[in-house]
Amino acid sequence: MVPVVKPVATAARAERAAYEPDGEQPIAGYLAAVGVYPTGVAALAAAARAKGRPLPAPGPWDVTLTAGAVHRLARLVAKDPVTSPLRLPFTHVRGQSRPAELDEEVRGSGLRRAVGELITCPFCTGLWLATGFTAGQVLAPGATRLVGSGLSALTAADFLHFARVGMQRLSEQD
Protein backbone atom coordinates (compact mmCIF):
# COMPACT_ATOMS: atom_id res chain seq x y z
CA MET A 1 0.00 0.00 0.00
CA VAL A 2 2.92 2.37 0.64
CA PRO A 3 3.85 2.52 -3.08
CA VAL A 4 0.41 4.04 -3.77
CA VAL A 5 0.78 6.80 -1.16
CA LYS A 6 3.66 8.60 -2.88
CA PRO A 7 1.94 8.99 -6.28
CA VAL A 8 -1.28 10.10 -4.58
CA ALA A 9 0.59 12.67 -2.48
CA THR A 10 2.44 13.92 -5.57
CA ALA A 11 -0.82 14.21 -7.50
CA ALA A 12 -2.47 16.03 -4.58
CA ARG A 13 0.38 18.56 -4.43
CA ALA A 14 0.15 19.11 -8.19
CA GLU A 15 -3.61 19.68 -7.98
CA ARG A 16 -3.10 22.06 -5.07
CA ALA A 17 -0.53 24.05 -7.05
CA ALA A 18 -2.84 24.17 -10.07
CA TYR A 19 -5.77 25.26 -7.89
CA GLU A 20 -3.99 28.11 -6.17
CA PRO A 21 -0.39 28.72 -7.26
CA ASP A 22 0.39 31.30 -4.56
CA GLY A 23 -0.34 28.77 -1.83
CA GLU A 24 -2.00 31.35 0.43
CA GLN A 25 -5.21 29.42 1.00
CA PRO A 26 -4.99 27.11 4.04
CA ILE A 27 -6.21 24.03 2.19
CA ALA A 28 -5.07 21.62 4.93
CA GLY A 29 -6.89 23.75 7.50
CA TYR A 30 -10.02 23.71 5.38
CA LEU A 31 -9.74 19.94 5.11
CA ALA A 32 -9.49 19.73 8.89
CA ALA A 33 -12.67 21.80 9.25
CA VAL A 34 -14.41 19.69 6.63
CA GLY A 35 -13.44 16.63 8.67
CA VAL A 36 -14.39 18.07 12.06
CA TYR A 37 -17.86 19.20 11.02
CA PRO A 38 -19.31 15.83 9.93
CA THR A 39 -17.55 14.13 12.84
CA GLY A 40 -19.26 16.55 15.20
CA VAL A 41 -22.62 16.01 13.52
CA ALA A 42 -22.16 12.23 13.82
CA ALA A 43 -21.27 12.59 17.51
CA LEU A 44 -24.37 14.71 18.12
CA ALA A 45 -26.55 12.19 16.28
CA ALA A 46 -25.03 9.37 18.34
CA ALA A 47 -25.71 11.30 21.56
CA ALA A 48 -29.34 11.86 20.54
CA ARG A 49 -29.75 8.21 19.68
CA ALA A 50 -28.10 7.06 22.92
CA LYS A 51 -30.48 9.26 24.91
CA GLY A 52 -33.45 7.98 22.91
CA ARG A 53 -34.45 11.49 21.89
CA PRO A 54 -37.02 11.72 19.11
CA LEU A 55 -36.33 14.04 16.22
CA PRO A 56 -38.64 17.05 16.37
CA ALA A 57 -40.63 18.24 13.39
CA PRO A 58 -39.75 21.94 13.34
CA GLY A 59 -42.52 24.30 12.34
CA PRO A 60 -42.22 27.75 10.81
CA TRP A 61 -41.89 29.43 14.22
CA ASP A 62 -39.07 27.07 15.20
CA VAL A 63 -37.23 27.93 12.00
CA THR A 64 -37.82 31.66 12.56
CA LEU A 65 -36.62 31.43 16.16
CA THR A 66 -33.50 29.50 15.13
CA ALA A 67 -32.78 31.90 12.26
CA GLY A 68 -32.97 34.92 14.56
CA ALA A 69 -30.84 33.24 17.20
CA VAL A 70 -28.21 32.03 14.74
CA HIS A 71 -28.05 35.44 13.06
CA ARG A 72 -27.45 37.25 16.35
CA LEU A 73 -25.03 34.71 17.78
CA ALA A 74 -23.04 34.58 14.52
CA ARG A 75 -22.63 38.36 14.58
CA LEU A 76 -21.72 38.21 18.26
CA VAL A 77 -19.06 35.53 17.71
CA ALA A 78 -17.63 36.92 14.47
CA LYS A 79 -17.81 40.69 14.85
CA ASP A 80 -18.56 41.91 18.39
CA PRO A 81 -15.80 43.81 20.23
CA VAL A 82 -16.63 42.02 23.50
CA THR A 83 -15.88 38.61 21.97
CA SER A 84 -12.67 39.81 20.30
CA PRO A 85 -10.50 38.03 22.93
CA LEU A 86 -11.81 34.74 21.52
CA ARG A 87 -10.63 35.76 18.05
CA LEU A 88 -7.35 37.27 19.29
CA PRO A 89 -5.10 34.28 18.42
CA PHE A 90 -6.41 34.30 14.85
CA THR A 91 -6.87 37.97 13.91
CA HIS A 92 -5.68 41.51 14.33
CA VAL A 93 -7.99 44.51 14.47
CA ARG A 94 -8.11 46.98 11.60
CA GLY A 95 -10.79 49.15 13.17
CA GLN A 96 -14.53 49.44 13.52
CA SER A 97 -16.58 48.35 10.53
CA ARG A 98 -20.17 49.03 11.62
CA PRO A 99 -21.83 50.08 14.85
CA ALA A 100 -20.70 47.65 17.57
CA GLU A 101 -18.69 45.57 15.08
CA LEU A 102 -14.97 45.20 14.43
CA ASP A 103 -13.14 44.88 11.15
CA GLU A 104 -10.50 42.21 11.68
CA GLU A 105 -7.93 40.67 9.39
CA VAL A 106 -7.12 36.99 9.66
CA ARG A 107 -3.49 36.22 10.45
CA GLY A 108 -1.29 33.18 10.38
CA SER A 109 -1.31 30.23 8.04
CA GLY A 110 -2.58 26.68 7.87
CA LEU A 111 -5.09 25.64 10.51
CA ARG A 112 -4.70 28.94 12.37
CA ARG A 113 -5.72 30.88 9.27
CA ALA A 114 -8.60 28.50 8.49
CA VAL A 115 -9.99 28.87 12.02
CA GLY A 116 -9.55 32.63 11.78
CA GLU A 117 -11.50 32.75 8.54
CA LEU A 118 -14.23 30.61 10.06
CA ILE A 119 -14.70 32.63 13.25
CA THR A 120 -14.58 36.05 11.57
CA CYS A 121 -17.21 35.18 8.97
CA PRO A 122 -20.78 35.29 10.31
CA PHE A 123 -21.98 33.30 7.30
CA CYS A 124 -19.42 30.55 7.95
CA THR A 125 -19.98 30.54 11.70
CA GLY A 126 -23.73 30.43 11.10
CA LEU A 127 -23.56 26.89 9.74
CA TRP A 128 -21.86 25.61 12.88
CA LEU A 129 -24.22 27.55 15.14
CA ALA A 130 -27.32 26.36 13.29
CA THR A 131 -26.07 22.81 13.73
CA GLY A 132 -25.59 23.45 17.44
CA PHE A 133 -29.08 24.89 17.80
CA THR A 134 -30.57 21.99 15.86
CA ALA A 135 -28.77 19.53 18.13
CA GLY A 136 -29.93 21.54 21.12
CA GLN A 137 -33.53 21.22 19.98
CA VAL A 138 -33.09 17.45 20.20
CA LEU A 139 -30.86 17.13 23.28
CA ALA A 140 -32.05 20.04 25.43
CA PRO A 141 -35.14 21.56 23.81
CA GLY A 142 -36.25 23.75 26.73
CA ALA A 143 -32.90 25.41 27.30
CA THR A 144 -32.32 25.78 23.56
CA ARG A 145 -35.70 27.44 23.07
CA LEU A 146 -35.01 29.81 25.99
CA VAL A 147 -31.58 30.83 24.68
CA GLY A 148 -32.91 31.01 21.12
CA SER A 149 -35.76 33.26 22.25
CA GLY A 150 -33.36 35.63 23.95
CA LEU A 151 -31.06 35.80 20.94
CA SER A 152 -34.00 36.24 18.54
CA ALA A 153 -35.29 39.07 20.74
CA LEU A 154 -31.85 40.70 20.43
CA THR A 155 -32.03 40.33 16.65
CA ALA A 156 -35.42 42.07 16.63
CA ALA A 157 -34.14 44.76 19.02
CA ASP A 158 -31.10 45.38 16.79
CA PHE A 159 -33.43 45.79 13.83
CA LEU A 160 -35.52 48.29 15.81
CA HIS A 161 -32.38 50.22 16.83
CA PHE A 162 -31.26 50.50 13.22
CA ALA A 163 -34.78 51.46 12.10
CA ARG A 164 -34.93 54.19 14.74
CA VAL A 165 -31.50 55.56 13.77
CA GLY A 166 -32.58 55.53 10.13
CA MET A 167 -35.80 57.40 10.93
CA GLN A 168 -33.88 59.93 13.03
CA ARG A 169 -31.48 60.58 10.16
CA LEU A 170 -34.39 61.05 7.78
CA SER A 171 -36.08 63.51 10.12
CA GLU A 172 -32.84 65.49 10.52
CA GLN A 173 -32.54 65.93 6.75
CA ASP A 174 -35.72 67.99 6.60
NUFI-752139 format. One record per residue (C-alpha): residue number from 1; residue in one letter; x, y, z. Coordinates in nm, 4 decimals. Each point is the difference from the previous one (the first is absolute). Layout:
N
k / r / east / north / up
NUM / A / X / Y / Z
...
***
This chain:
174
k / r / east / north / up
1 / M / 0.0000 / 0.0000 / 0.0000
2 / V / 0.2919 / 0.2372 / 0.0637
3 / P / 0.0933 / 0.0145 / -0.3720
4 / V / -0.3441 / 0.1520 / -0.0683
5 / V / 0.0366 / 0.2759 / 0.2603
6 / K / 0.2878 / 0.1802 / -0.1713
7 / P / -0.1718 / 0.0394 / -0.3407
8 / V / -0.3218 / 0.1104 / 0.1703
9 / A / 0.1873 / 0.2571 / 0.2101
10 / T / 0.1851 / 0.1254 / -0.3090
11 / A / -0.3265 / 0.0287 / -0.1928
12 / A / -0.1647 / 0.1817 / 0.2919
13 / R / 0.2849 / 0.2531 / 0.0148
14 / A / -0.0229 / 0.0555 / -0.3761
15 / E / -0.3759 / 0.0568 / 0.0214
16 / R / 0.0504 / 0.2382 / 0.2910
17 / A / 0.2569 / 0.1992 / -0.1984
18 / A / -0.2307 / 0.0113 / -0.3022
19 / Y / -0.2927 / 0.1090 / 0.2186
20 / E / 0.1781 / 0.2849 / 0.1719
21 / P / 0.3601 / 0.0613 / -0.1096
22 / D / 0.0781 / 0.2586 / 0.2707
23 / G / -0.0738 / -0.2532 / 0.2732
24 / E / -0.1652 / 0.2574 / 0.2254
25 / Q / -0.3217 / -0.1929 / 0.0567
26 / P / 0.0222 / -0.2303 / 0.3041
27 / I / -0.1219 / -0.3087 / -0.1850
28 / A / 0.1136 / -0.2409 / 0.2740
29 / G / -0.1820 / 0.2134 / 0.2577
30 / Y / -0.3130 / -0.0037 / -0.2127
31 / L / 0.0281 / -0.3776 / -0.0267
32 / A / 0.0249 / -0.0209 / 0.3778
33 / A / -0.3180 / 0.2073 / 0.0364
34 / V / -0.1732 / -0.2114 / -0.2626
35 / G / 0.0964 / -0.3060 / 0.2046
36 / V / -0.0945 / 0.1445 / 0.3393
37 / Y / -0.3477 / 0.1123 / -0.1046
38 / P / -0.1442 / -0.3370 / -0.1089
39 / T / 0.1759 / -0.1693 / 0.2908
40 / G / -0.1717 / 0.2419 / 0.2365
41 / V / -0.3359 / -0.0546 / -0.1683
42 / A / 0.0461 / -0.3772 / 0.0295
43 / A / 0.0888 / 0.0353 / 0.3692
44 / L / -0.3101 / 0.2122 / 0.0610
45 / A / -0.2174 / -0.2518 / -0.1836
46 / A / 0.1519 / -0.2822 / 0.2061
47 / A / -0.0684 / 0.1925 / 0.3214
48 / A / -0.3625 / 0.0567 / -0.1017
49 / R / -0.0414 / -0.3656 / -0.0858
50 / A / 0.1653 / -0.1149 / 0.3240
51 / K / -0.2379 / 0.2200 / 0.1990
52 / G / -0.2967 / -0.1275 / -0.2005
53 / R / -0.1000 / 0.3505 / -0.1015
54 / P / -0.2570 / 0.0235 / -0.2778
55 / L / 0.0681 / 0.2320 / -0.2894
56 / P / -0.2306 / 0.3012 / 0.0151
57 / A / -0.1994 / 0.1186 / -0.2984
58 / P / 0.0881 / 0.3702 / -0.0044
59 / G / -0.2762 / 0.2354 / -0.1006
60 / P / 0.0300 / 0.3459 / -0.1528
61 / W / 0.0324 / 0.1673 / 0.3414
62 / D / 0.2825 / -0.2354 / 0.0978
63 / V / 0.1841 / 0.0856 / -0.3203
64 / T / -0.0599 / 0.3729 / 0.0565
65 / L / 0.1202 / -0.0233 / 0.3600
66 / T / 0.3118 / -0.1923 / -0.1029
67 / A / 0.0724 / 0.2402 / -0.2875
68 / G / -0.0194 / 0.3015 / 0.2299
69 / A / 0.2136 / -0.1684 / 0.2646
70 / V / 0.2633 / -0.1208 / -0.2462
71 / H / 0.0159 / 0.3409 / -0.1680
72 / R / 0.0592 / 0.1810 / 0.3288
73 / L / 0.2421 / -0.2538 / 0.1431
74 / A / 0.1993 / -0.0130 / -0.3261
75 / R / 0.0415 / 0.3783 / 0.0062
76 / L / 0.0907 / -0.0155 / 0.3684
77 / V / 0.2656 / -0.2672 / -0.0551
78 / A / 0.1434 / 0.1389 / -0.3242
79 / K / -0.0177 / 0.3769 / 0.0377
80 / D / -0.0749 / 0.1214 / 0.3540
81 / P / 0.2757 / 0.1902 / 0.1846
82 / V / -0.0835 / -0.1789 / 0.3267
83 / T / 0.0750 / -0.3412 / -0.1537
84 / S / 0.3217 / 0.1198 / -0.1667
85 / P / 0.2166 / -0.1776 / 0.2629
86 / L / -0.1315 / -0.3294 / -0.1408
87 / R / 0.1189 / 0.1020 / -0.3473
88 / L / 0.3277 / 0.1518 / 0.1245
89 / P / 0.2244 / -0.2989 / -0.0866
90 / F / -0.1310 / 0.0011 / -0.3571
91 / T / -0.0453 / 0.3670 / -0.0945
92 / H / 0.1189 / 0.3546 / 0.0419
93 / V / -0.2315 / 0.2995 / 0.0145
94 / R / -0.0113 / 0.2476 / -0.2872
95 / G / -0.2688 / 0.2166 / 0.1572
96 / Q / -0.3733 / 0.0292 / 0.0349
97 / S / -0.2053 / -0.1086 / -0.2995
98 / R / -0.3587 / 0.0677 / 0.1091
99 / P / -0.1660 / 0.1046 / 0.3230
100 / A / 0.1133 / -0.2429 / 0.2726
101 / E / 0.2003 / -0.2078 / -0.2489
102 / L / 0.3723 / -0.0372 / -0.0652
103 / D / 0.1829 / -0.0315 / -0.3284
104 / E / 0.2637 / -0.2672 / 0.0526
105 / E / 0.2571 / -0.1539 / -0.2283
106 / V / 0.0814 / -0.3684 / 0.0267
107 / R / 0.3629 / -0.0765 / 0.0787
108 / G / 0.2197 / -0.3048 / -0.0061
109 / S / -0.0014 / -0.2944 / -0.2348
110 / G / -0.1272 / -0.3551 / -0.0170
111 / L / -0.2511 / -0.1039 / 0.2639
112 / R / 0.0392 / 0.3301 / 0.1860
113 / R / -0.1026 / 0.1941 / -0.3092
114 / A / -0.2878 / -0.2384 / -0.0788
115 / V / -0.1393 / 0.0367 / 0.3537
116 / G / 0.0440 / 0.3767 / -0.0239
117 / E / -0.1942 / 0.0114 / -0.3247
118 / L / -0.2733 / -0.2135 / 0.1525
119 / I / -0.0468 / 0.2020 / 0.3188
120 / T / 0.0119 / 0.3419 / -0.1679
121 / C / -0.2633 / -0.0870 / -0.2597
122 / P / -0.3570 / 0.0105 / 0.1337
123 / F / -0.1197 / -0.1988 / -0.3009
124 / C / 0.2556 / -0.2752 / 0.0652
125 / T / -0.0560 / -0.0003 / 0.3747
126 / G / -0.3750 / -0.0115 / -0.0597
127 / L / 0.0172 / -0.3544 / -0.1366
128 / W / 0.1698 / -0.1280 / 0.3138
129 / L / -0.2353 / 0.1942 / 0.2265
130 / A / -0.3108 / -0.1188 / -0.1850
131 / T / 0.1253 / -0.3549 / 0.0437
132 / G / 0.0479 / 0.0636 / 0.3708
133 / F / -0.3488 / 0.1441 / 0.0360
134 / T / -0.1488 / -0.2896 / -0.1937
135 / A / 0.1799 / -0.2461 / 0.2272
136 / G / -0.1162 / 0.2014 / 0.2993
137 / Q / -0.3598 / -0.0327 / -0.1144
138 / V / 0.0439 / -0.3765 / 0.0217
139 / L / 0.2227 / -0.0324 / 0.3081
140 / A / -0.1189 / 0.2916 / 0.2156
141 / P / -0.3093 / 0.1516 / -0.1622
142 / G / -0.1107 / 0.2186 / 0.2915
143 / A / 0.3356 / 0.1667 / 0.0572
144 / T / 0.0571 / 0.0365 / -0.3738
145 / R / -0.3374 / 0.1660 / -0.0488
146 / L / 0.0683 / 0.2369 / 0.2914
147 / V / 0.3434 / 0.1027 / -0.1305
148 / G / -0.1325 / 0.0180 / -0.3560
149 / S / -0.2859 / 0.2244 / 0.1128
150 / G / 0.2408 / 0.2373 / 0.1699
151 / L / 0.2296 / 0.0172 / -0.3012
152 / S / -0.2935 / 0.0437 / -0.2392
153 / A / -0.1292 / 0.2826 / 0.2190
154 / L / 0.3436 / 0.1631 / -0.0307
155 / T / -0.0180 / -0.0365 / -0.3779
156 / A / -0.3384 / 0.1742 / -0.0018
157 / A / 0.1280 / 0.2682 / 0.2390
158 / D / 0.3032 / 0.0623 / -0.2230
159 / F / -0.2329 / 0.0415 / -0.2959
160 / L / -0.2087 / 0.2492 / 0.1977
161 / H / 0.3141 / 0.1929 / 0.1024
162 / F / 0.1121 / 0.0284 / -0.3610
163 / A / -0.3518 / 0.0957 / -0.1118
164 / R / -0.0151 / 0.2734 / 0.2633
165 / V / 0.3425 / 0.1371 / -0.0967
166 / G / -0.1080 / -0.0029 / -0.3644
167 / M / -0.3215 / 0.1872 / 0.0800
168 / Q / 0.1919 / 0.2530 / 0.2102
169 / R / 0.2400 / 0.0644 / -0.2867
170 / L / -0.2910 / 0.0470 / -0.2386
171 / S / -0.1692 / 0.2466 / 0.2344
172 / E / 0.3243 / 0.1978 / 0.0401
173 / Q / 0.0301 / 0.0435 / -0.3774
174 / D / -0.3180 / 0.2062 / -0.0149
***
